């Protein structure tokens, strides 16, 4: 799979997010990261869109000011 078209294989997506493939699969099954299956059955391939991975990164990004405020509030 080429990154040029924004489609990444499981391994490429895991590398992009600096996760293991196993963790990526878990996040996909939990609905945290959208994926597509190409083909049917055992030989089907799972692929990810780079824009979906970027959206996941943005959702998980933590604002340091928010963390500091929570610490000061005792939460």
PDB file of N, H, CA, C and O in Angstrom:
ATOM      1  N   UNK A   1       0.851  -1.191   0.000  1.00  0.00           N
ATOM      2  CA  UNK A   1       0.000   0.000   0.000  1.00  0.00           C
ATOM      3  C   UNK A   1       0.886   1.240   0.000  1.00  0.00           C
ATOM      4  O   UNK A   1       1.916   1.287   0.672  1.00  0.00           O
ATOM      5  N   UNK A   2       0.485   2.195  -0.731  1.00  0.00           N
ATOM      6  H   UNK A   2      -0.352   2.157  -1.277  1.00  0.00           H
ATOM      7  CA  UNK A   2       1.255   3.434  -0.825  1.00  0.00           C
ATOM      8  C   UNK A   2       0.623   4.511   0.048  1.00  0.00           C
ATOM      9  O   UNK A   2      -0.601   4.603   0.149  1.00  0.00           O
ATOM     10  N   UNK A   3       1.452   5.309   0.665  1.00  0.00           N
ATOM     11  H   UNK A   3       2.446   5.235   0.583  1.00  0.00           H
ATOM     12  CA  UNK A   3       0.940   6.424   1.464  1.00  0.00           C
ATOM     13  C   UNK A   3       0.478   7.578   0.579  1.00  0.00           C
ATOM     14  O   UNK A   3      -0.198   8.489   1.057  1.00  0.00           O
ATOM     15  N   UNK A   4       0.831   7.550  -0.693  1.00  0.00           N
ATOM     16  H   UNK A   4       1.380   6.809  -1.082  1.00  0.00           H
ATOM     17  CA  UNK A   4       0.510   8.652  -1.598  1.00  0.00           C
ATOM     18  C   UNK A   4      -0.981   8.908  -1.701  1.00  0.00           C
ATOM     19  O   UNK A   4      -1.389  10.061  -1.842  1.00  0.00           O
ATOM     20  N   UNK A   5      -1.806   7.877  -1.636  1.00  0.00           N
ATOM     21  H   UNK A   5      -1.474   6.941  -1.521  1.00  0.00           H
ATOM     22  CA  UNK A   5      -3.248   8.051  -1.769  1.00  0.00           C
ATOM     23  C   UNK A   5      -3.954   8.140  -0.418  1.00  0.00           C
ATOM     24  O   UNK A   5      -5.183   8.174  -0.370  1.00  0.00           O
ATOM     25  N   UNK A   6      -3.203   8.177   0.669  1.00  0.00           N
ATOM     26  H   UNK A   6      -2.204   8.149   0.630  1.00  0.00           H
ATOM     27  CA  UNK A   6      -3.799   8.306   1.991  1.00  0.00           C
ATOM     28  C   UNK A   6      -4.294   7.006   2.580  1.00  0.00           C
ATOM     29  O   UNK A   6      -4.881   7.010   3.662  1.00  0.00           O
ATOM     30  N   UNK A   7      -4.074   5.886   1.898  1.00  0.00           N
ATOM     31  H   UNK A   7      -3.597   5.883   1.019  1.00  0.00           H
ATOM     32  CA  UNK A   7      -4.501   4.583   2.393  1.00  0.00           C
ATOM     33  C   UNK A   7      -3.284   3.859   2.948  1.00  0.00           C
ATOM     34  O   UNK A   7      -2.255   3.741   2.282  1.00  0.00           O
ATOM     35  N   UNK A   8      -3.419   3.374   4.182  1.00  0.00           N
ATOM     36  H   UNK A   8      -4.255   3.470   4.723  1.00  0.00           H
ATOM     37  CA  UNK A   8      -2.302   2.695   4.831  1.00  0.00           C
ATOM     38  C   UNK A   8      -2.696   1.279   5.237  1.00  0.00           C
ATOM     39  O   UNK A   8      -3.840   1.021   5.612  1.00  0.00           O
ATOM     40  N   UNK A   9      -1.740   0.377   5.157  1.00  0.00           N
ATOM     41  H   UNK A   9      -0.810   0.587   4.853  1.00  0.00           H
ATOM     42  CA  UNK A   9      -1.944  -0.988   5.634  1.00  0.00           C
ATOM     43  C   UNK A   9      -1.984  -0.984   7.164  1.00  0.00           C
ATOM     44  O   UNK A   9      -1.748   0.047   7.794  1.00  0.00           O
ATOM     45  N   UNK A  10      -2.280  -2.122   7.744  1.00  0.00           N
ATOM     46  H   UNK A  10      -2.472  -2.959   7.232  1.00  0.00           H
ATOM     47  CA  UNK A  10      -2.306  -2.222   9.208  1.00  0.00           C
ATOM     48  C   UNK A  10      -0.954  -1.838   9.798  1.00  0.00           C
ATOM     49  O   UNK A  10      -0.890  -1.052  10.743  1.00  0.00           O
ATOM     50  N   UNK A  11       0.119  -2.382   9.250  1.00  0.00           N
ATOM     51  H   UNK A  11       0.067  -3.020   8.482  1.00  0.00           H
ATOM     52  CA  UNK A  11       1.451  -2.101   9.785  1.00  0.00           C
ATOM     53  C   UNK A  11       1.815  -0.634   9.605  1.00  0.00           C
ATOM     54  O   UNK A  11       2.363  -0.013  10.516  1.00  0.00           O
ATOM     55  N   UNK A  12       1.515  -0.078   8.437  1.00  0.00           N
ATOM     56  H   UNK A  12       1.070  -0.582   7.697  1.00  0.00           H
ATOM     57  CA  UNK A  12       1.812   1.332   8.204  1.00  0.00           C
ATOM     58  C   UNK A  12       1.027   2.224   9.157  1.00  0.00           C
ATOM     59  O   UNK A  12       1.560   3.201   9.684  1.00  0.00           O
ATOM     60  N   UNK A  13      -0.245   1.884   9.378  1.00  0.00           N
ATOM     61  H   UNK A  13      -0.678   1.091   8.950  1.00  0.00           H
ATOM     62  CA  UNK A  13      -1.079   2.673  10.291  1.00  0.00           C
ATOM     63  C   UNK A  13      -0.546   2.576  11.719  1.00  0.00           C
ATOM     64  O   UNK A  13      -0.491   3.578  12.432  1.00  0.00           O
ATOM     65  N   UNK A  14      -0.158   1.383  12.133  1.00  0.00           N
ATOM     66  H   UNK A  14      -0.203   0.569  11.554  1.00  0.00           H
ATOM     67  CA  UNK A  14       0.395   1.200  13.479  1.00  0.00           C
ATOM     68  C   UNK A  14       1.685   2.009  13.630  1.00  0.00           C
ATOM     69  O   UNK A  14       1.900   2.653  14.657  1.00  0.00           O
ATOM     70  N   UNK A  15       2.529   1.973  12.619  1.00  0.00           N
ATOM     71  H   UNK A  15       2.353   1.449  11.785  1.00  0.00           H
ATOM     72  CA  UNK A  15       3.774   2.746  12.654  1.00  0.00           C
ATOM     73  C   UNK A  15       3.469   4.244  12.709  1.00  0.00           C
ATOM     74  O   UNK A  15       4.113   4.985  13.452  1.00  0.00           O
ATOM     75  N   UNK A  16       2.504   4.679  11.934  1.00  0.00           N
ATOM     76  H   UNK A  16       1.981   4.078  11.330  1.00  0.00           H
ATOM     77  CA  UNK A  16       2.127   6.096  11.882  1.00  0.00           C
ATOM     78  C   UNK A  16       1.677   6.592  13.255  1.00  0.00           C
ATOM     79  O   UNK A  16       1.982   7.717  13.651  1.00  0.00           O
ATOM     80  N   UNK A  17       0.943   5.733  13.979  1.00  0.00           N
ATOM     81  H   UNK A  17       0.695   4.819  13.658  1.00  0.00           H
ATOM     82  CA  UNK A  17       0.442   6.097  15.307  1.00  0.00           C
ATOM     83  C   UNK A  17       1.403   5.701  16.426  1.00  0.00           C
ATOM     84  O   UNK A  17       1.131   5.961  17.598  1.00  0.00           O
ATOM     85  N   UNK A  18       2.509   5.084  16.075  1.00  0.00           N
ATOM     86  H   UNK A  18       2.730   4.873  15.122  1.00  0.00           H
ATOM     87  CA  UNK A  18       3.480   4.537  17.030  1.00  0.00           C
ATOM     88  C   UNK A  18       2.795   3.607  18.034  1.00  0.00           C
ATOM     89  O   UNK A  18       2.974   3.719  19.247  1.00  0.00           O
ATOM     90  N   UNK A  19       2.010   2.690  17.482  1.00  0.00           N
ATOM     91  H   UNK A  19       1.865   2.599  16.497  1.00  0.00           H
ATOM     92  CA  UNK A  19       1.319   1.665  18.263  1.00  0.00           C
ATOM     93  C   UNK A  19       1.711   0.300  17.722  1.00  0.00           C
ATOM     94  O   UNK A  19       2.271   0.191  16.631  1.00  0.00           O
ATOM     95  N   UNK A  20       1.415  -0.733  18.485  1.00  0.00           N
ATOM     96  H   UNK A  20       0.960  -0.645  19.371  1.00  0.00           H
ATOM     97  CA  UNK A  20       1.570  -2.079  17.946  1.00  0.00           C
ATOM     98  C   UNK A  20       0.358  -2.373  17.062  1.00  0.00           C
ATOM     99  O   UNK A  20      -0.689  -1.742  17.204  1.00  0.00           O
ATOM    100  N   UNK A  21       0.509  -3.328  16.156  1.00  0.00           N
ATOM    101  H   UNK A  21       1.360  -3.841  16.040  1.00  0.00           H
ATOM    102  CA  UNK A  21      -0.608  -3.725  15.302  1.00  0.00           C
ATOM    103  C   UNK A  21      -1.742  -4.270  16.172  1.00  0.00           C
ATOM    104  O   UNK A  21      -2.916  -4.044  15.878  1.00  0.00           O
ATOM    105  N   UNK A  22      -1.398  -4.967  17.215  1.00  0.00           N
ATOM    106  H   UNK A  22      -0.444  -5.150  17.453  1.00  0.00           H
ATOM    107  CA  UNK A  22      -2.405  -5.532  18.122  1.00  0.00           C
ATOM    108  C   UNK A  22      -3.239  -4.420  18.775  1.00  0.00           C
ATOM    109  O   UNK A  22      -4.462  -4.534  18.858  1.00  0.00           O
ATOM    110  N   UNK A  23      -2.592  -3.357  19.235  1.00  0.00           N
ATOM    111  H   UNK A  23      -1.598  -3.264  19.168  1.00  0.00           H
ATOM    112  CA  UNK A  23      -3.304  -2.236  19.841  1.00  0.00           C
ATOM    113  C   UNK A  23      -4.170  -1.536  18.797  1.00  0.00           C
ATOM    114  O   UNK A  23      -5.306  -1.157  19.083  1.00  0.00           O
ATOM    115  N   UNK A  24      -3.637  -1.364  17.595  1.00  0.00           N
ATOM    116  H   UNK A  24      -2.714  -1.671  17.363  1.00  0.00           H
ATOM    117  CA  UNK A  24      -4.410  -0.761  16.507  1.00  0.00           C
ATOM    118  C   UNK A  24      -5.665  -1.577  16.222  1.00  0.00           C
ATOM    119  O   UNK A  24      -6.750  -1.016  16.070  1.00  0.00           O
ATOM    120  N   UNK A  25      -5.521  -2.906  16.150  1.00  0.00           N
ATOM    121  H   UNK A  25      -4.639  -3.362  16.275  1.00  0.00           H
ATOM    122  CA  UNK A  25      -6.669  -3.777  15.906  1.00  0.00           C
ATOM    123  C   UNK A  25      -7.715  -3.620  17.010  1.00  0.00           C
ATOM    124  O   UNK A  25      -8.914  -3.586  16.733  1.00  0.00           O
ATOM    125  N   UNK A  26      -7.264  -3.524  18.248  1.00  0.00           N
ATOM    126  H   UNK A  26      -6.290  -3.552  18.473  1.00  0.00           H
ATOM    127  CA  UNK A  26      -8.175  -3.351  19.381  1.00  0.00           C
ATOM    128  C   UNK A  26      -8.938  -2.032  19.264  1.00  0.00           C
ATOM    129  O   UNK A  26     -10.153  -1.994  19.460  1.00  0.00           O
ATOM    130  N   UNK A  27      -8.229  -0.960  18.947  1.00  0.00           N
ATOM    131  H   UNK A  27      -7.243  -0.990  18.788  1.00  0.00           H
ATOM    132  CA  UNK A  27      -8.878   0.346  18.793  1.00  0.00           C
ATOM    133  C   UNK A  27      -9.883   0.323  17.645  1.00  0.00           C
ATOM    134  O   UNK A  27     -10.950   0.929  17.741  1.00  0.00           O
ATOM    135  N   UNK A  28      -9.550  -0.365  16.571  1.00  0.00           N
ATOM    136  H   UNK A  28      -8.683  -0.857  16.492  1.00  0.00           H
ATOM    137  CA  UNK A  28     -10.464  -0.468  15.427  1.00  0.00           C
ATOM    138  C   UNK A  28     -11.711  -1.258  15.818  1.00  0.00           C
ATOM    139  O   UNK A  28     -12.822  -0.857  15.472  1.00  0.00           O
ATOM    140  N   UNK A  29     -11.550  -2.354  16.522  1.00  0.00           N
ATOM    141  H   UNK A  29     -10.648  -2.679  16.803  1.00  0.00           H
ATOM    142  CA  UNK A  29     -12.698  -3.167  16.948  1.00  0.00           C
ATOM    143  C   UNK A  29     -13.583  -2.415  17.924  1.00  0.00           C
ATOM    144  O   UNK A  29     -14.797  -2.620  17.942  1.00  0.00           O
ATOM    145  N   UNK A  30     -12.992  -1.545  18.738  1.00  0.00           N
ATOM    146  H   UNK A  30     -12.006  -1.379  18.723  1.00  0.00           H
ATOM    147  CA  UNK A  30     -13.767  -0.742  19.703  1.00  0.00           C
ATOM    148  C   UNK A  30     -14.430   0.461  19.044  1.00  0.00           C
ATOM    149  O   UNK A  30     -15.194   1.178  19.691  1.00  0.00           O
ATOM    150  N   UNK A  31     -14.143   0.690  17.750  1.00  0.00           N
ATOM    151  H   UNK A  31     -13.523   0.108  17.225  1.00  0.00           H
ATOM    152  CA  UNK A  31     -14.750   1.803  17.032  1.00  0.00           C
ATOM    153  C   UNK A  31     -14.025   3.127  17.205  1.00  0.00           C
ATOM    154  O   UNK A  31     -14.537   4.171  16.800  1.00  0.00           O
ATOM    155  N   UNK A  32     -12.843   3.095  17.798  1.00  0.00           N
ATOM    156  H   UNK A  32     -12.428   2.247  18.127  1.00  0.00           H
ATOM    157  CA  UNK A  32     -12.066   4.319  18.004  1.00  0.00           C
ATOM    158  C   UNK A  32     -11.472   4.837  16.698  1.00  0.00           C
ATOM    159  O   UNK A  32     -11.337   6.044  16.499  1.00  0.00           O
ATOM    160  N   UNK A  33     -11.118   3.901  15.804  1.00  0.00           N
ATOM    161  H   UNK A  33     -11.228   2.920  15.966  1.00  0.00           H
ATOM    162  CA  UNK A  33     -10.494   4.257  14.538  1.00  0.00           C
ATOM    163  C   UNK A  33     -11.238   3.528  13.413  1.00  0.00           C
ATOM    164  O   UNK A  33     -11.304   2.299  13.414  1.00  0.00           O
ATOM    165  N   UNK A  34     -11.796   4.272  12.457  1.00  0.00           N
ATOM    166  H   UNK A  34     -11.743   5.271  12.455  1.00  0.00           H
ATOM    167  CA  UNK A  34     -12.481   3.631  11.329  1.00  0.00           C
ATOM    168  C   UNK A  34     -11.482   2.884  10.429  1.00  0.00           C
ATOM    169  O   UNK A  34     -10.322   3.277  10.302  1.00  0.00           O
ATOM    170  N   UNK A  35     -11.957   1.814   9.819  1.00  0.00           N
ATOM    171  H   UNK A  35     -12.899   1.495   9.922  1.00  0.00           H
ATOM    172  CA  UNK A  35     -11.135   1.041   8.887  1.00  0.00           C
ATOM    173  C   UNK A  35     -12.021   0.495   7.780  1.00  0.00           C
ATOM    174  O   UNK A  35     -13.248   0.521   7.875  1.00  0.00           O
ATOM    175  N   UNK A  36     -11.386   0.006   6.741  1.00  0.00           N
ATOM    176  H   UNK A  36     -10.389  -0.015   6.664  1.00  0.00           H
ATOM    177  CA  UNK A  36     -12.103  -0.617   5.626  1.00  0.00           C
ATOM    178  C   UNK A  36     -11.505  -1.985   5.381  1.00  0.00           C
ATOM    179  O   UNK A  36     -10.310  -2.202   5.576  1.00  0.00           O
ATOM    180  N   UNK A  37     -12.360  -2.911   4.946  1.00  0.00           N
ATOM    181  H   UNK A  37     -13.331  -2.734   4.787  1.00  0.00           H
ATOM    182  CA  UNK A  37     -11.892  -4.234   4.562  1.00  0.00           C
ATOM    183  C   UNK A  37     -11.962  -4.338   3.052  1.00  0.00           C
ATOM    184  O   UNK A  37     -12.977  -4.011   2.436  1.00  0.00           O
ATOM    185  N   UNK A  38     -10.875  -4.795   2.471  1.00  0.00           N
ATOM    186  H   UNK A  38     -10.051  -5.060   2.972  1.00  0.00           H
ATOM    187  CA  UNK A  38     -10.828  -5.021   1.035  1.00  0.00           C
ATOM    188  C   UNK A  38     -10.890  -6.512   0.784  1.00  0.00           C
ATOM    189  O   UNK A  38      -9.977  -7.245   1.164  1.00  0.00           O
ATOM    190  N   UNK A  39     -11.956  -6.971   0.150  1.00  0.00           N
ATOM    191  H   UNK A  39     -12.698  -6.376  -0.159  1.00  0.00           H
ATOM    192  CA  UNK A  39     -12.121  -8.390  -0.130  1.00  0.00           C
ATOM    193  C   UNK A  39     -12.948  -9.076   0.930  1.00  0.00           C
ATOM    194  O   UNK A  39     -13.421  -8.456   1.883  1.00  0.00           O
ATOM    195  N   UNK A  40     -13.113 -10.378   0.741  1.00  0.00           N
ATOM    196  H   UNK A  40     -12.729 -10.882  -0.033  1.00  0.00           H
ATOM    197  CA  UNK A  40     -13.906 -11.195   1.658  1.00  0.00           C
ATOM    198  C   UNK A  40     -13.072 -12.350   2.192  1.00  0.00           C
ATOM    199  O   UNK A  40     -12.100 -12.775   1.568  1.00  0.00           O
ATOM    200  N   UNK A  41     -13.462 -12.839   3.334  1.00  0.00           N
ATOM    201  H   UNK A  41     -14.251 -12.494   3.841  1.00  0.00           H
ATOM    202  CA  UNK A  41     -12.854 -14.046   3.872  1.00  0.00           C
ATOM    203  C   UNK A  41     -11.477 -13.845   4.449  1.00  0.00           C
ATOM    204  O   UNK A  41     -11.100 -12.740   4.841  1.00  0.00           O
ATOM    205  N   UNK A  42     -10.727 -14.933   4.497  1.00  0.00           N
ATOM    206  H   UNK A  42     -11.033 -15.831   4.179  1.00  0.00           H
ATOM    207  CA  UNK A  42      -9.417 -14.973   5.136  1.00  0.00           C
ATOM    208  C   UNK A  42      -8.417 -14.040   4.464  1.00  0.00           C
ATOM    209  O   UNK A  42      -7.565 -13.466   5.143  1.00  0.00           O
ATOM    210  N   UNK A  43      -8.500 -13.880   3.181  1.00  0.00           N
ATOM    211  H   UNK A  43      -9.192 -14.346   2.630  1.00  0.00           H
ATOM    212  CA  UNK A  43      -7.525 -13.066   2.453  1.00  0.00           C
ATOM    213  C   UNK A  43      -7.894 -11.587   2.371  1.00  0.00           C
ATOM    214  O   UNK A  43      -7.224 -10.825   1.674  1.00  0.00           O
ATOM    215  N   UNK A  44      -8.936 -11.174   3.063  1.00  0.00           N
ATOM    216  H   UNK A  44      -9.481 -11.793   3.629  1.00  0.00           H
ATOM    217  CA  UNK A  44      -9.309  -9.758   3.035  1.00  0.00           C
ATOM    218  C   UNK A  44      -8.225  -8.939   3.727  1.00  0.00           C
ATOM    219  O   UNK A  44      -7.536  -9.430   4.621  1.00  0.00           O
ATOM    220  N   UNK A  45      -8.084  -7.701   3.308  1.00  0.00           N
ATOM    221  H   UNK A  45      -8.643  -7.302   2.582  1.00  0.00           H
ATOM    222  CA  UNK A  45      -7.088  -6.793   3.884  1.00  0.00           C
ATOM    223  C   UNK A  45      -7.797  -5.658   4.591  1.00  0.00           C
ATOM    224  O   UNK A  45      -8.811  -5.149   4.115  1.00  0.00           O
ATOM    225  N   UNK A  46      -7.257  -5.270   5.725  1.00  0.00           N
ATOM    226  H   UNK A  46      -6.433  -5.684   6.111  1.00  0.00           H
ATOM    227  CA  UNK A  46      -7.767  -4.129   6.468  1.00  0.00           C
ATOM    228  C   UNK A  46      -6.870  -2.947   6.135  1.00  0.00           C
ATOM    229  O   UNK A  46      -5.645  -3.058   6.175  1.00  0.00           O
ATOM    230  N   UNK A  47      -7.487  -1.813   5.804  1.00  0.00           N
ATOM    231  H   UNK A  47      -8.482  -1.724   5.771  1.00  0.00           H
ATOM    232  CA  UNK A  47      -6.733  -0.595   5.490  1.00  0.00           C
ATOM    233  C   UNK A  47      -7.325   0.576   6.258  1.00  0.00           C
ATOM    234  O   UNK A  47      -8.480   0.549   6.685  1.00  0.00           O
ATOM    235  N   UNK A  48      -6.514   1.590   6.418  1.00  0.00           N
ATOM    236  H   UNK A  48      -5.576   1.613   6.071  1.00  0.00           H
ATOM    237  CA  UNK A  48      -6.895   2.786   7.163  1.00  0.00           C
ATOM    238  C   UNK A  48      -6.656   4.014   6.308  1.00  0.00           C
ATOM    239  O   UNK A  48      -5.739   4.043   5.487  1.00  0.00           O
ATOM    240  N   UNK A  49      -7.484   5.026   6.505  1.00  0.00           N
ATOM    241  H   UNK A  49      -8.229   5.002   7.172  1.00  0.00           H
ATOM    242  CA  UNK A  49      -7.301   6.316   5.835  1.00  0.00           C
ATOM    243  C   UNK A  49      -6.458   7.198   6.756  1.00  0.00           C
ATOM    244  O   UNK A  49      -6.703   7.269   7.960  1.00  0.00           O
ATOM    245  N   UNK A  50      -5.470   7.862   6.176  1.00  0.00           N
ATOM    246  H   UNK A  50      -5.271   7.803   5.197  1.00  0.00           H
ATOM    247  CA  UNK A  50      -4.606   8.729   6.973  1.00  0.00           C
ATOM    248  C   UNK A  50      -5.424   9.815   7.679  1.00  0.00           C
ATOM    249  O   UNK A  50      -5.127  10.159   8.823  1.00  0.00           O
ATOM    250  N   UNK A  51      -6.450  10.361   7.015  1.00  0.00           N
ATOM    251  H   UNK A  51      -6.691  10.082   6.086  1.00  0.00           H
ATOM    252  CA  UNK A  51      -7.274  11.414   7.628  1.00  0.00           C
ATOM    253  C   UNK A  51      -7.965  10.899   8.890  1.00  0.00           C
ATOM    254  O   UNK A  51      -8.145  11.656   9.844  1.00  0.00           O
ATOM    255  N   UNK A  52      -8.353   9.624   8.908  1.00  0.00           N
ATOM    256  H   UNK A  52      -8.207   9.010   8.133  1.00  0.00           H
ATOM    257  CA  UNK A  52      -8.978   9.050  10.097  1.00  0.00           C
ATOM    258  C   UNK A  52      -7.968   8.896  11.228  1.00  0.00           C
ATOM    259  O   UNK A  52      -8.302   9.088  12.397  1.00  0.00           O
ATOM    260  N   UNK A  53      -6.738   8.552  10.877  1.00  0.00           N
ATOM    261  H   UNK A  53      -6.467   8.396   9.927  1.00  0.00           H
ATOM    262  CA  UNK A  53      -5.689   8.431  11.890  1.00  0.00           C
ATOM    263  C   UNK A  53      -5.351   9.796  12.469  1.00  0.00           C
ATOM    264  O   UNK A  53      -5.140   9.933  13.674  1.00  0.00           O
ATOM    265  N   UNK A  54      -5.299  10.808  11.604  1.00  0.00           N
ATOM    266  H   UNK A  54      -5.470  10.697  10.625  1.00  0.00           H
ATOM    267  CA  UNK A  54      -5.040  12.175  12.073  1.00  0.00           C
ATOM    268  C   UNK A  54      -6.161  12.654  12.994  1.00  0.00           C
ATOM    269  O   UNK A  54      -5.903  13.323  13.995  1.00  0.00           O
ATOM    270  N   UNK A  55      -7.406  12.312  12.656  1.00  0.00           N
ATOM    271  H   UNK A  55      -7.616  11.768  11.843  1.00  0.00           H
ATOM    272  CA  UNK A  55      -8.547  12.691  13.501  1.00  0.00           C
ATOM    273  C   UNK A  55      -8.442  12.013  14.869  1.00  0.00           C
ATOM    274  O   UNK A  55      -8.746  12.629  15.890  1.00  0.00           O
ATOM    275  N   UNK A  56      -8.015  10.757  14.893  1.00  0.00           N
ATOM    276  H   UNK A  56      -7.768  10.257  14.063  1.00  0.00           H
ATOM    277  CA  UNK A  56      -7.827  10.038  16.155  1.00  0.00           C
ATOM    278  C   UNK A  56      -6.760  10.732  16.998  1.00  0.00           C
ATOM    279  O   UNK A  56      -6.931  10.909  18.204  1.00  0.00           O
ATOM    280  N   UNK A  57      -5.655  11.126  16.357  1.00  0.00           N
ATOM    281  H   UNK A  57      -5.516  10.982  15.377  1.00  0.00           H
ATOM    282  CA  UNK A  57      -4.580  11.819  17.073  1.00  0.00           C
ATOM    283  C   UNK A  57      -5.107  13.109  17.689  1.00  0.00           C
ATOM    284  O   UNK A  57      -4.814  13.415  18.845  1.00  0.00           O
ATOM    285  N   UNK A  58      -5.877  13.860  16.925  1.00  0.00           N
ATOM    286  H   UNK A  58      -6.115  13.612  15.986  1.00  0.00           H
ATOM    287  CA  UNK A  58      -6.429  15.121  17.439  1.00  0.00           C
ATOM    288  C   UNK A  58      -7.374  14.889  18.615  1.00  0.00           C
ATOM    289  O   UNK A  58      -7.358  15.654  19.579  1.00  0.00           O
ATOM    290  N   UNK A  59      -8.194  13.844  18.547  1.00  0.00           N
ATOM    291  H   UNK A  59      -8.207  13.223  17.764  1.00  0.00           H
ATOM    292  CA  UNK A  59      -9.115  13.551  19.651  1.00  0.00           C
ATOM    293  C   UNK A  59      -8.367  13.171  20.914  1.00  0.00           C
ATOM    294  O   UNK A  59      -8.821  13.460  22.021  1.00  0.00           O
ATOM    295  N   UNK A  60      -7.229  12.529  20.753  1.00  0.00           N
ATOM    296  H   UNK A  60      -6.861  12.295  19.854  1.00  0.00           H
ATOM    297  CA  UNK A  60      -6.468  12.043  21.909  1.00  0.00           C
ATOM    298  C   UNK A  60      -5.441  13.045  22.417  1.00  0.00           C
ATOM    299  O   UNK A  60      -4.846  12.845  23.476  1.00  0.00           O
ATOM    300  N   UNK A  61      -5.234  14.112  21.672  1.00  0.00           N
ATOM    301  H   UNK A  61      -5.718  14.274  20.812  1.00  0.00           H
ATOM    302  CA  UNK A  61      -4.257  15.121  22.085  1.00  0.00           C
ATOM    303  C   UNK A  61      -4.741  15.784  23.365  1.00  0.00           C
ATOM    304  O   UNK A  61      -5.908  16.160  23.475  1.00  0.00           O
ATOM    305  N   UNK A  62      -3.849  15.925  24.320  1.00  0.00           N
ATOM    306  H   UNK A  62      -2.901  15.620  24.230  1.00  0.00           H
ATOM    307  CA  UNK A  62      -4.202  16.497  25.613  1.00  0.00           C
ATOM    308  C   UNK A  62      -3.622  17.903  25.708  1.00  0.00           C
ATOM    309  O   UNK A  62      -2.438  18.116  25.444  1.00  0.00           O
ATOM    310  N   UNK A  63      -4.452  18.842  26.080  1.00  0.00           N
ATOM    311  H   UNK A  63      -5.413  18.669  26.294  1.00  0.00           H
ATOM    312  CA  UNK A  63      -4.026  20.223  26.277  1.00  0.00           C
ATOM    313  C   UNK A  63      -3.331  20.313  27.641  1.00  0.00           C
ATOM    314  O   UNK A  63      -3.965  20.042  28.660  1.00  0.00           O
ATOM    315  N   UNK A  64      -2.048  20.686  27.689  1.00  0.00           N
ATOM    316  H   UNK A  64      -1.532  20.907  26.861  1.00  0.00           H
ATOM    317  CA  UNK A  64      -1.331  20.761  28.966  1.00  0.00           C
ATOM    318  C   UNK A  64      -2.004  21.683  29.987  1.00  0.00           C
ATOM    319  O   UNK A  64      -1.936  21.422  31.189  1.00  0.00           O
ATOM    320  N   UNK A  65      -2.647  22.749  29.528  1.00  0.00           N
ATOM    321  H   UNK A  65      -2.702  22.960  28.552  1.00  0.00           H
ATOM    322  CA  UNK A  65      -3.343  23.654  30.447  1.00  0.00           C
ATOM    323  C   UNK A  65      -4.515  22.946  31.109  1.00  0.00           C
ATOM    324  O   UNK A  65      -4.793  23.162  32.289  1.00  0.00           O
ATOM    325  N   UNK A  66      -5.193  22.107  30.352  1.00  0.00           N
ATOM    326  H   UNK A  66      -4.967  21.932  29.393  1.00  0.00           H
ATOM    327  CA  UNK A  66      -6.331  21.352  30.887  1.00  0.00           C
ATOM    328  C   UNK A  66      -5.849  20.382  31.971  1.00  0.00           C
ATOM    329  O   UNK A  66      -6.487  20.247  33.015  1.00  0.00           O
ATOM    330  N   UNK A  67      -4.731  19.714  31.722  1.00  0.00           N
ATOM    331  H   UNK A  67      -4.212  19.823  30.874  1.00  0.00           H
ATOM    332  CA  UNK A  67      -4.173  18.773  32.704  1.00  0.00           C
ATOM    333  C   UNK A  67      -3.775  19.516  33.970  1.00  0.00           C
ATOM    334  O   UNK A  67      -4.085  19.064  35.073  1.00  0.00           O
ATOM    335  N   UNK A  68      -3.093  20.650  33.831  1.00  0.00           N
ATOM    336  H   UNK A  68      -2.841  21.017  32.935  1.00  0.00           H
ATOM    337  CA  UNK A  68      -2.663  21.422  34.994  1.00  0.00           C
ATOM    338  C   UNK A  68      -3.864  21.891  35.807  1.00  0.00           C
ATOM    339  O   UNK A  68      -3.832  21.857  37.037  1.00  0.00           O
ATOM    340  N   UNK A  69      -4.915  22.325  35.133  1.00  0.00           N
ATOM    341  H   UNK A  69      -4.941  22.352  34.133  1.00  0.00           H
ATOM    342  CA  UNK A  69      -6.113  22.786  35.815  1.00  0.00           C
ATOM    343  C   UNK A  69      -6.752  21.644  36.603  1.00  0.00           C
ATOM    344  O   UNK A  69      -7.198  21.846  37.733  1.00  0.00           O
ATOM    345  N   UNK A  70      -6.800  20.445  36.017  1.00  0.00           N
ATOM    346  H   UNK A  70      -6.437  20.281  35.100  1.00  0.00           H
ATOM    347  CA  UNK A  70      -7.377  19.294  36.704  1.00  0.00           C
ATOM    348  C   UNK A  70      -6.550  18.925  37.934  1.00  0.00           C
ATOM    349  O   UNK A  70      -7.108  18.560  38.969  1.00  0.00           O
ATOM    350  N   UNK A  71      -5.227  19.018  37.830  1.00  0.00           N
ATOM    351  H   UNK A  71      -4.773  19.315  36.989  1.00  0.00           H
ATOM    352  CA  UNK A  71      -4.364  18.711  38.976  1.00  0.00           C
ATOM    353  C   UNK A  71      -4.610  19.710  40.108  1.00  0.00           C
ATOM    354  O   UNK A  71      -4.712  19.332  41.275  1.00  0.00           O
ATOM    355  N   UNK A  72      -4.702  20.983  39.744  1.00  0.00           N
ATOM    356  H   UNK A  72      -4.619  21.290  38.795  1.00  0.00           H
ATOM    357  CA  UNK A  72      -4.938  22.019  40.756  1.00  0.00           C
ATOM    358  C   UNK A  72      -6.306  21.884  41.404  1.00  0.00           C
ATOM    359  O   UNK A  72      -6.471  22.213  42.579  1.00  0.00           O
ATOM    360  N   UNK A  73      -7.286  21.403  40.652  1.00  0.00           N
ATOM    361  H   UNK A  73      -7.152  21.136  39.698  1.00  0.00           H
ATOM    362  CA  UNK A  73      -8.633  21.216  41.183  1.00  0.00           C
ATOM    363  C   UNK A  73      -8.741  19.953  42.009  1.00  0.00           C
ATOM    364  O   UNK A  73      -9.729  19.750  42.715  1.00  0.00           O
ATOM    365  N   UNK A  74      -7.724  19.096  41.925  1.00  0.00           N
ATOM    366  H   UNK A  74      -6.921  19.261  41.351  1.00  0.00           H
ATOM    367  CA  UNK A  74      -7.750  17.854  42.686  1.00  0.00           C
ATOM    368  C   UNK A  74      -8.560  16.760  42.037  1.00  0.00           C
ATOM    369  O   UNK A  74      -8.971  15.815  42.710  1.00  0.00           O
ATOM    370  N   UNK A  75      -8.798  16.864  40.758  1.00  0.00           N
ATOM    371  H   UNK A  75      -8.465  17.632  40.211  1.00  0.00           H
ATOM    372  CA  UNK A  75      -9.592  15.840  40.045  1.00  0.00           C
ATOM    373  C   UNK A  75      -8.712  14.784  39.452  1.00  0.00           C
ATOM    374  O   UNK A  75      -9.208  13.850  38.821  1.00  0.00           O
TER     375      UNK A  75
END
